[in-house]
Amino acid sequence: MKKILFCGGGSAGHVVPNIAIIESLGGNAESLYIGTDGIEKRICNENGVKFYEFNAAKFVRGKILCNLALPFKLFKSVKRVGEMLDEIKPDLVFCKGGYACFPPAIAAAKRDIPVITHESDVSAGLANKLIAKKCKKVLTAFPQTAKAFGCGICTGTPMRESLFGRNKAEARKKFNLDMRPTVIVTGWSYFFIVGYLRLTMRTLESSETIPAIIFLPIFGKRETNMIVIGTSRL
């Protein structure tokens, strides 16, 4: 049985698609995960995926002093991950972007272990840009993104089977929704949250009575706190 080592972290968007692939593989491959003591570790533990932990160096945008020791930290991370790869002996390393995938991709390439990465955004992230030349294939969610890489292939974004075939009536009951059209809003960053709050306010202002649309936000803990604070100031 082939052994696949998944990596990617920093946010759920770099982890959940990997879980979707792991679920679809089932018993056809031995799926393992390597990452930091971050959200990837929690999600893997919740889904019963064997997890290997290492310390990853992160590039801090806009802060030169914080990045002075970055080369040394990266060297240390790559060395440590290399030792772990020698122990795990994977047949393939599958990356999903984020700073946590850089050391595994570099360490794997040094050992001639095939590396594949996936990019979900239209504009590729920094980590995927840096490791692209080390990869056999760069899979993307959008056709135009694939064209930016010599080995790019548009495949779409992996999604969990459990998302499909849901019952709308049960969903309305769970979230206490009525029959109005519902728009799910998800994303992150300060500017996204501000946009969401403005959109909500405009919808309320344009409706004399009950808004015609329900916005159902799906955010992480940090974004939820930002929304609570922002709503209190409106």
C-alpha positions in Angstrom: 0.0 0.0 0.0 1.3 3.5 -1.0 2.0 5.9 1.8 1.0 9.5 1.3 2.1 12.3 3.6 -0.1 15.4 3.5 0.9 18.8 4.7 -0.4 22.4 4.8 -1.6 24.6 7.6 -2.1 28.0 9.2 -5.8 28.1 8.4 -8.6 25.6 7.8 -8.5 26.3 4.1 -5.1 24.7 3.9 -6.2 21.6 5.9 -9.8 20.6 5.1 -9.3 19.9 1.4 -6.5 17.5 2.5 -9.0 15.8 4.8 -11.4 15.5 1.8 -8.8 13.7 -0.2 -7.9 11.4 2.7 -11.5 10.5 3.1 -11.9 9.8 -0.6 -8.8 7.6 -0.6 -10.2 5.4 2.2 -8.2 2.2 2.6 -6.5 2.6 -0.8 -3.5 4.4 0.7 -2.0 5.0 4.1 -2.6 8.7 4.7 -0.5 10.6 7.2 -0.2 14.3 8.1 2.8 16.5 9.0 2.4 20.0 10.3 2.7 22.4 13.2 0.9 22.7 16.5 -1.8 24.7 14.9 -5.2 24.2 13.4 -4.0 21.3 11.3 -3.1 19.3 14.4 -6.6 19.8 15.8 -8.4 18.9 12.6 -6.3 15.8 12.1 -7.0 14.7 15.7 -10.7 15.2 15.2 -10.7 13.1 12.0 -8.4 10.3 13.3 -5.5 11.1 10.9 -2.0 10.2 12.3 -0.1 13.4 12.8 3.6 14.3 12.9 4.5 17.6 14.4 7.4 20.0 13.7 8.2 23.7 14.2 7.8 25.7 11.0 9.2 29.2 10.4 6.8 31.8 9.2 7.5 34.8 7.1 6.0 37.9 8.7 5.0 40.4 6.1 6.0 44.0 6.6 8.3 43.3 9.6 11.9 43.1 8.6 13.4 42.6 12.0 11.1 39.6 12.6 12.4 37.9 9.5 16.2 38.3 10.1 16.5 34.8 11.6 14.1 33.3 9.1 16.9 31.5 6.9 18.3 29.8 10.0 14.8 28.8 11.2 14.0 27.4 7.8 17.2 25.4 7.6 16.5 23.9 11.0 12.9 23.1 10.0 13.9 21.5 6.7 16.6 19.4 8.5 14.1 18.2 11.2 11.4 17.4 8.6 14.0 15.5 6.6 14.8 13.3 9.6 11.1 12.6 9.9 10.7 11.8 6.3 13.6 9.3 6.6 11.5 7.6 9.4 8.1 7.8 7.7 9.4 6.9 4.2 6.4 8.3 2.2 5.8 7.5 -1.5 4.4 11.0 -2.1 4.2 14.3 -0.3 1.0 16.2 -1.0 1.0 19.9 -0.1 -1.9 22.3 0.3 -0.2 25.6 0.7 0.6 27.7 3.7 4.0 28.2 5.4 3.8 24.7 7.0 4.2 23.0 3.6 7.5 24.6 2.7 9.9 22.5 4.9 8.2 19.1 3.9 8.3 20.0 0.2 12.0 21.0 0.2 13.0 18.0 2.4 11.1 15.6 0.1 12.5 17.0 -3.1 16.0 16.6 -1.6 15.2 12.9 -1.2 13.7 12.4 -4.6 10.3 11.9 -3.0 7.6 13.1 -5.5 5.8 16.3 -4.4 2.4 17.5 -5.6 0.8 20.8 -4.4 -2.6 22.3 -4.7 -3.6 26.0 -4.9 -7.2 27.0 -4.2 -6.9 30.7 -4.9 -6.7 32.5 -8.2 -3.5 34.2 -7.2 -1.0 31.6 -5.8 0.2 31.9 -2.3 3.8 32.6 -1.4 4.6 29.0 -0.2 3.2 27.4 -3.4 5.1 29.9 -5.6 8.4 28.9 -3.8 7.9 25.2 -3.9 6.3 24.9 -7.4 9.6 24.1 -9.2 10.1 21.2 -6.7 6.7 19.7 -7.6 5.8 17.1 -10.2 2.4 18.8 -10.6 0.8 22.0 -9.3 -3.0 21.4 -9.1 -5.3 24.4 -9.1 -8.9 25.4 -8.5 -8.9 27.8 -11.5 -7.8 27.4 -15.1 -6.0 30.7 -15.2 -3.9 29.8 -12.1 -2.8 26.5 -13.8 -1.4 28.5 -16.7 1.0 30.3 -14.4 2.8 27.1 -13.7 4.7 24.9 -16.2 3.3 21.8 -14.6 -0.1 23.3 -13.6 -3.3 21.3 -14.0 -6.8 22.6 -13.1 -8.6 20.1 -11.0 -11.0 22.1 -8.9 -10.9 22.2 -5.1 -11.3 18.9 -3.2 -14.5 18.8 -1.2 -15.8 16.4 1.4 -18.6 14.0 0.3 -20.4 14.8 3.5 -21.2 18.3 2.2 -23.5 16.9 -0.5 -27.0 15.3 -0.2 -27.9 17.4 2.8 -31.5 18.0 3.8 -32.6 21.6 3.6 -35.4 21.2 6.1 -33.0 19.9 8.7 -30.5 22.7 8.0 -33.2 25.3 8.5 -34.2 23.7 11.8 -30.6 23.5 13.0 -29.8 27.2 12.3 -33.3 28.5 13.1 -33.9 29.8 9.5 -37.2 30.6 7.8 -38.0 30.2 4.1 -36.2 33.3 2.9 -33.2 32.8 0.5 -30.1 32.1 2.5 -26.6 33.2 1.5 -23.6 31.5 3.2 -20.8 34.0 3.7 -17.3 32.7 4.5 -13.8 34.2 4.3 -11.1 35.8 6.4 -9.0 39.0 6.9 -9.9 42.4 8.3 -11.1 43.8 4.9 -13.4 40.8 4.3 -15.0 41.2 7.7 -15.5 45.0 7.1 -17.1 44.1 3.8 -19.4 41.6 5.4 -20.5 44.1 8.1 -21.2 46.8 5.4 -23.2 44.3 3.3 -25.3 43.3 6.3 -26.0 47.0 7.2 -26.9 47.9 3.7 -29.4 45.0 3.5 -30.9 46.1 6.8 -31.1 49.7 5.7 -32.7 48.9 2.3 -35.5 46.9 4.0 -38.4 48.7 5.7 -39.4 45.6 7.6 -37.7 42.2 7.5 -34.7 41.8 5.2 -35.4 39.7 2.1 -32.2 37.7 2.4 -30.6 35.8 5.3 -26.8 36.0 5.6 -25.4 32.9 7.4 -21.7 33.6 8.2 -19.1 30.8 8.6 -15.9 32.1 10.2 -13.2 31.0 12.5 -12.8 32.1 16.1 -10.7 35.2 15.2 -13.1 36.4 12.6 -16.1 35.7 14.9 -14.5 37.9 17.5 -13.9 40.7 14.9 -17.6 40.5 13.9 -18.8 40.7 17.5 -16.6 43.8 18.1 -17.6 45.4 14.8 -21.3 44.8 15.3 -21.2 46.4 18.7 -19.8 49.5 17.1 -22.4 49.9 14.4 
